[in-house]
Amino acid sequence: MAAKIKKGDRVIVLAGKDKGRSGEVIKIMPAENRALVRGINIVTRHQRQSAGQEGGLVRKEASIHLSNIAVEDRDSGKPTRIGFKVLEDGKKVRVAKRSGETIDG
């Protein structure tokens, strides 16, 4: 199945502690159906000091399930579902269901 959410997309969180917030997708993990979103689902981890890295409390993003995020519509700024459309030249593009606007290409 083609990926509906890709790296670099602006997404809105639909459920969880960060519901309603938005951020940019940093990394997609298709095998686990999860994504890393900048500034979303921040967790604190204890890290041991090593030669190259300082120890202490480290705050970083944890992954979030793909079902809990949706791509942000460029026109309205609201969450939208994603569909696919094949253009005349044979190129397959993602389309926002809310506005009908093509997302890539």
MDTraj code that builds the backbone (N, CA, C; nanometers):
import mdtraj as md
import numpy as np

residues = "MET ALA ALA LYS ILE LYS LYS GLY ASP ARG VAL ILE VAL LEU ALA GLY LYS ASP LYS GLY ARG SER GLY GLU VAL ILE LYS ILE MET PRO ALA GLU ASN ARG ALA LEU VAL ARG GLY ILE ASN ILE VAL THR ARG HIS GLN ARG GLN SER ALA GLY GLN GLU GLY GLY LEU VAL ARG LYS GLU ALA SER ILE HIS LEU SER ASN ILE ALA VAL GLU ASP ARG ASP SER GLY LYS PRO THR ARG ILE GLY PHE LYS VAL LEU GLU ASP GLY LYS LYS VAL ARG VAL ALA LYS ARG SER GLY GLU THR ILE ASP GLY".split()
xyz = np.array([
    [0.0843, -0.1200, 0.0000],
    [0.0000, 0.0000, 0.0000],
    [0.0877, 0.1249, 0.0000],
    [0.0486, 0.2231, -0.0762],
    [0.1251, 0.3478, -0.0829],
    [0.1104, 0.4258, 0.0472],
    [0.2156, 0.4971, 0.0840],
    [0.2149, 0.5727, 0.2103],
    [0.1279, 0.6970, 0.1963],
    [0.0371, 0.7152, 0.2906],
    [-0.0484, 0.8335, 0.2882],
    [0.0162, 0.9499, 0.3616],
    [0.0992, 0.9193, 0.4618],
    [0.1722, 1.0232, 0.5348],
    [0.3207, 1.0025, 0.5072],
    [0.3892, 1.1094, 0.4695],
    [0.5303, 1.0997, 0.4341],
    [0.6136, 1.1967, 0.5164],
    [0.7446, 1.1747, 0.5158],
    [0.8387, 1.2623, 0.5849],
    [0.8260, 1.4036, 0.5279],
    [0.8218, 1.5028, 0.6171],
    [0.8100, 1.6420, 0.5742],
    [0.6674, 1.6944, 0.5729],
    [0.5683, 1.6058, 0.5843],
    [0.4278, 1.6485, 0.5875],
    [0.3979, 1.7234, 0.7166],
    [0.3087, 1.8213, 0.7085],
    [0.2592, 1.8913, 0.8269],
    [0.1346, 1.8161, 0.8725],
    [0.1354, 1.7663, 0.9969],
    [0.0247, 1.6842, 1.0465],
    [-0.0360, 1.7431, 1.1733],
    [-0.1606, 1.7031, 1.2013],
    [-0.2325, 1.7432, 1.3218],
    [-0.2596, 1.6177, 1.4034],
    [-0.2401, 1.6268, 1.5354],
    [-0.2642, 1.5132, 1.6246],
    [-0.4135, 1.5060, 1.6550],
    [-0.4716, 1.3867, 1.6354],
    [-0.6157, 1.3672, 1.6540],
    [-0.6504, 1.3131, 1.7917],
    [-0.5565, 1.2443, 1.8577],
    [-0.5856, 1.1821, 1.9871],
    [-0.4605, 1.1794, 2.0728],
    [-0.4802, 1.1773, 2.2041],
    [-0.3690, 1.1689, 2.2973],
    [-0.3442, 1.3004, 2.3689],
    [-0.2320, 1.3065, 2.4429],
    [-0.2033, 1.4239, 2.5252],
    [-0.1754, 1.5498, 2.4437],
    [-0.1356, 1.5346, 2.3180],
    [-0.1052, 1.6495, 2.2311],
    [-0.2160, 1.6761, 2.1292],
    [-0.3375, 1.6312, 2.1572],
    [-0.4501, 1.6473, 2.0644],
    [-0.4676, 1.7934, 2.0241],
    [-0.4819, 1.8164, 1.8929],
    [-0.5023, 1.9508, 1.8408],
    [-0.3742, 2.0211, 1.7996],
    [-0.2592, 1.9734, 1.8463],
    [-0.1312, 2.0358, 1.8104],
    [-0.0841, 1.9844, 1.6754],
    [0.0028, 2.0604, 1.6114],
    [0.0532, 2.0191, 1.4813],
    [0.2045, 2.0242, 1.4786],
    [0.2626, 1.9512, 1.3854],
    [0.4067, 1.9468, 1.3707],
    [0.4451, 1.8811, 1.2398],
    [0.5756, 1.8786, 1.2133],
    [0.6268, 1.8214, 1.0896],
    [0.6759, 1.6791, 1.1155],
    [0.6469, 1.5887, 1.0221],
    [0.6894, 1.4501, 1.0346],
    [0.8403, 1.4426, 1.0099],
    [0.9124, 1.3866, 1.1086],
    [1.0577, 1.3723, 1.0992],
    [1.0942, 1.2373, 1.0382],
    [1.0214, 1.1325, 1.0793],
    [1.0547, 0.9964, 1.0376],
    [0.9283, 0.9119, 1.0365],
    [0.9188, 0.8226, 0.9378],
    [0.8070, 0.7285, 0.9273],
    [0.8606, 0.5874, 0.9496],
    [0.7883, 0.5086, 1.0309],
    [0.8251, 0.3690, 1.0541],
    [0.7104, 0.2812, 1.0044],
    [0.7090, 0.2466, 0.8749],
    [0.5950, 0.1754, 0.8169],
    [0.5722, 0.0362, 0.8753],
    [0.6778, -0.0312, 0.9172],
    [0.6618, -0.1664, 0.9733],
    [0.5814, -0.1626, 1.1034],
    [0.5982, -0.0554, 1.1821],
    [0.5259, -0.0423, 1.3092],
    [0.4028, 0.0475, 1.2981],
    [0.3762, 0.1051, 1.1809],
    [0.2668, 0.2009, 1.1601],
    [0.2783, 0.3203, 1.2536],
    [0.4000, 0.3737, 1.2683],
    [0.4246, 0.4847, 1.3598],
    [0.5044, 0.5940, 1.2896],
    [0.5015, 0.7142, 1.3507],
    [0.5754, 0.8274, 1.2960],
    [0.6329, 0.9111, 1.4090],
    [0.7444, 0.9783, 1.3814],
    [0.8020, 1.0757, 1.4736],
    [0.7612, 1.2132, 1.4233],
    [0.7038, 1.2942, 1.5109],
    [0.6585, 1.4282, 1.4737],
    [0.7313, 1.5300, 1.5611],
    [0.7905, 1.6315, 1.4971],
    [0.8694, 1.7322, 1.5695],
    [0.7832, 1.8068, 1.6713],
    [0.8260, 1.8034, 1.7993],
    [0.7575, 1.8759, 1.9056],
    [0.6349, 1.8077, 1.9629],
    [0.6052, 1.6865, 1.9177],
    [0.4855, 1.6146, 1.9615],
    [0.5272, 1.4886, 2.0370],
    [0.4530, 1.4535, 2.1435],
    [0.4764, 1.3344, 2.2243],
    [0.6182, 1.3368, 2.2835],
    [0.6509, 1.4474, 2.3498],
    [0.7821, 1.4639, 2.4126],
    [0.7881, 1.3792, 2.5403],
    [0.8950, 1.2984, 2.5522],
    [0.9159, 1.2156, 2.6709],
    [1.0526, 1.2480, 2.7298],
    [1.0698, 1.2209, 2.8602],
    [1.1970, 1.2444, 2.9279],
    [1.2645, 1.1101, 2.9513],
    [1.3899, 1.1006, 2.9119],
    [1.4663, 0.9778, 2.9284],
    [1.5921, 1.0063, 3.0091],
    [1.6295, 0.9125, 3.0967],
    [1.7557, 0.9216, 3.1699],
    [1.8641, 0.8635, 3.0803],
    [1.9710, 0.9408, 3.0598],
    [2.0773, 0.8948, 2.9720],
    [2.2098, 0.8932, 3.0461],
    [2.2818, 0.7822, 3.0339],
    [2.4123, 0.7686, 3.0964],
    [2.5153, 0.8453, 3.0149],
    [2.6104, 0.9044, 3.0826],
    [2.7137, 0.9810, 3.0146],
    [2.8074, 0.8873, 2.9400],
    [2.8454, 0.9268, 2.8189],
    [2.9421, 0.8507, 2.7403],
    [3.0482, 0.9472, 2.6897],
    [3.1448, 0.8956, 2.6157],
    [3.2548, 0.9788, 2.5673],
    [3.2056, 1.0925, 2.4781],
    [3.1076, 1.0631, 2.3948],
    [3.0597, 1.1640, 2.3004],
    [2.9360, 1.2385, 2.3447],
    [2.8701, 1.1918, 2.4503],
    [2.7416, 1.2520, 2.4873],
    [2.7337, 1.2754, 2.6378],
    [2.6712, 1.3855, 2.6724],
    [2.6559, 1.4188, 2.8134],
    [2.5380, 1.3429, 2.8729],
    [2.5484, 1.3095, 3.0004],
    [2.4420, 1.2357, 3.0673],
    [2.3372, 1.3283, 3.1268],
    [2.2356, 1.2693, 3.1871],
    [2.1306, 1.3470, 3.2520],
    [1.9957, 1.3193, 3.1907],
    [1.9019, 1.4097, 3.2164],
    [1.7678, 1.3956, 3.1621],
    [1.7641, 1.4515, 3.0208],
    [1.7182, 1.3704, 2.9274],
    [1.7109, 1.4101, 2.7868],
    [1.5652, 1.4089, 2.7442],
    [1.5194, 1.5189, 2.6867],
    [1.3819, 1.5270, 2.6357],
    [1.3850, 1.5066, 2.4847],
    [1.3044, 1.4116, 2.4368],
    [1.3014, 1.3851, 2.2931],
    [1.1627, 1.3373, 2.2520],
    [1.1399, 1.3348, 2.1201],
    [1.0108, 1.2920, 2.0675],
    [1.0010, 1.1401, 2.0690],
    [0.8860, 1.0895, 2.1092],
    [0.8565, 0.9465, 2.0979],
    [0.7619, 0.9293, 1.9790],
    [0.7572, 0.8083, 1.9246],
    [0.6736, 0.7855, 1.8074],
    [0.5260, 0.7887, 1.8451],
    [0.4435, 0.8181, 1.7445],
    [0.2981, 0.8234, 1.7627],
    [0.2353, 0.7387, 1.6525],
    [0.1265, 0.6689, 1.6845],
    [0.0636, 0.5801, 1.5865],
    [0.0023, 0.6618, 1.4726],
    [0.0116, 0.6072, 1.3505],
    [-0.0380, 0.6787, 1.2326],
    [-0.1881, 0.7060, 1.2385],
    [-0.2634, 0.6223, 1.3119],
    [-0.4081, 0.6428, 1.3213],
    [-0.4415, 0.7671, 1.4043],
    [-0.3450, 0.8166, 1.4823],
    [-0.3693, 0.9326, 1.5679],
    [-0.3231, 1.0644, 1.5073],
    [-0.2786, 1.0618, 1.3816],
    [-0.2396, 1.1866, 1.3141],
    [-0.3057, 1.1936, 1.1771],
    [-0.3264, 1.3164, 1.1295],
    [-0.3837, 1.3385, 0.9971],
    [-0.3110, 1.4554, 0.9318],
    [-0.2974, 1.4510, 0.8008],
    [-0.2310, 1.5578, 0.7269],
    [-0.3134, 1.6857, 0.7375],
    [-0.2451, 1.7985, 0.7549],
    [-0.3113, 1.9284, 0.7657],
    [-0.3425, 1.9814, 0.6260],
    [-0.4670, 2.0215, 0.6054],
    [-0.5091, 2.0778, 0.4767],
    [-0.4488, 2.2176, 0.4613],
    [-0.3867, 2.2440, 0.3466],
    [-0.3204, 2.3741, 0.3254],
    [-0.4197, 2.4901, 0.3217],
    [-0.5382, 2.4658, 0.2698],
    [-0.6372, 2.5732, 0.2566],
    [-0.6976, 2.6131, 0.3915],
    [-0.7517, 2.5137, 0.4639],
    [-0.8264, 2.5437, 0.5861],
    [-0.7451, 2.5275, 0.7142],
    [-0.6334, 2.4549, 0.7086],
    [-0.5550, 2.4292, 0.8288],
    [-0.6152, 2.3225, 0.9178],
    [-0.7166, 2.2535, 0.8673],
    [-0.7826, 2.1472, 0.9433],
    [-0.7329, 2.0107, 0.8959],
    [-0.7547, 1.9052, 0.9776],
    [-0.7106, 1.7714, 0.9346],
    [-0.7894, 1.7233, 0.8132],
    [-0.7223, 1.6503, 0.7251],
    [-0.7877, 1.5966, 0.6069],
    [-0.7442, 1.4538, 0.5829],
    [-0.8318, 1.3772, 0.5197],
    [-0.7950, 1.2426, 0.4784],
    [-0.7230, 1.2526, 0.3444],
    [-0.6539, 1.1454, 0.3070],
    [-0.5737, 1.1462, 0.1859],
    [-0.6271, 1.0435, 0.0872],
    [-0.6380, 1.0846, -0.0389],
    [-0.6741, 0.9930, -0.1462],
    [-0.5657, 0.9966, -0.2520],
    [-0.5809, 0.9154, -0.3540],
    [-0.4832, 0.9113, -0.4621],
    [-0.5512, 0.9378, -0.5944],
    [-0.4778, 0.9996, -0.6875],
    [-0.5293, 1.0294, -0.8202],
    [-0.4167, 1.0099, -0.9198],
    [-0.4470, 0.9516, -1.0348],
    [-0.3472, 0.9350, -1.1396],
    [-0.3670, 1.0468, -1.2413],
    [-0.2616, 1.1243, -1.2639],
    [-0.2684, 1.2360, -1.3581],
    [-0.2616, 1.1860, -1.5020],
    [-0.2821, 1.2783, -1.5984],
    [-0.2822, 1.2416, -1.7410],
    [-0.1485, 1.1831, -1.7842],
    [-0.0388, 1.2320, -1.7228],
    [0.0941, 1.1827, -1.7609],
    [0.1287, 1.0496, -1.6927],
    [0.0346, 0.9935, -1.6166],
    [0.0554, 0.8645, -1.5528],
    [0.1151, 0.8724, -1.4139],
    [0.1390, 0.9940, -1.3644],
    [0.1979, 1.0104, -1.2313],
    [0.0891, 0.9985, -1.1244],
    [0.1184, 0.9224, -1.0176],
    [0.0231, 0.9039, -0.9078],
    [0.0531, 1.0064, -0.7998],
    [-0.0463, 1.0856, -0.7609],
    [-0.0266, 1.1909, -0.6605],
    [-0.1265, 1.1741, -0.5461],
    [-0.0903, 1.2295, -0.4302],
    [-0.1802, 1.2303, -0.3148],
    [-0.2714, 1.3527, -0.3248],
    [-0.3972, 1.3344, -0.2848],
    [-0.4972, 1.4411, -0.2938],
    [-0.5645, 1.4570, -0.1584],
    [-0.5811, 1.5824, -0.1125],
    [-0.6522, 1.6103, 0.0122],
    [-0.8016, 1.5953, -0.0132],
    [-0.8681, 1.5118, 0.0670],
    [-1.0124, 1.4876, 0.0485],
    [-1.0944, 1.6121, 0.0841],
    [-1.0477, 1.6933, 0.1798],
    [-1.1227, 1.8095, 0.2256],
    [-1.1326, 1.9166, 0.1167],
    [-1.0182, 1.9469, 0.0515],
    [-1.0167, 2.0562, -0.0450],
    [-1.0019, 2.0080, -0.1902],
    [-0.9596, 1.8848, -0.2094],
    [-0.9368, 1.8332, -0.3450],
    [-0.8034, 1.8745, -0.4031],
    [-0.7228, 1.9438, -0.3248],
    [-0.5935, 1.9935, -0.3714],
    [-0.4896, 1.8804, -0.3710],
    [-0.4010, 1.8794, -0.4720],
    [-0.2951, 1.7800, -0.4735],
    [-0.1878, 1.8178, -0.3717],
    [-0.1347, 1.7164, -0.3028],
    [-0.0372, 1.7412, -0.1970],
    [0.1039, 1.7408, -0.2508],
    [0.1384, 1.6415, -0.3350],
    [0.2727, 1.6413, -0.3933],
    [0.2626, 1.6446, -0.5450],
    [0.3636, 1.7034, -0.6041],
    [0.3678, 1.7094, -0.7505],
    [0.3218, 1.8342, -0.8018],
])
top = md.Topology()
chain = top.add_chain()
for i, resn in enumerate(residues, 1):
    res = top.add_residue(resn, chain, resSeq=i)
    for name in ("N", "CA", "C"):
        top.add_atom(name, md.element.get_by_symbol(name[0]), res)
traj = md.Trajectory(xyz[None], top)
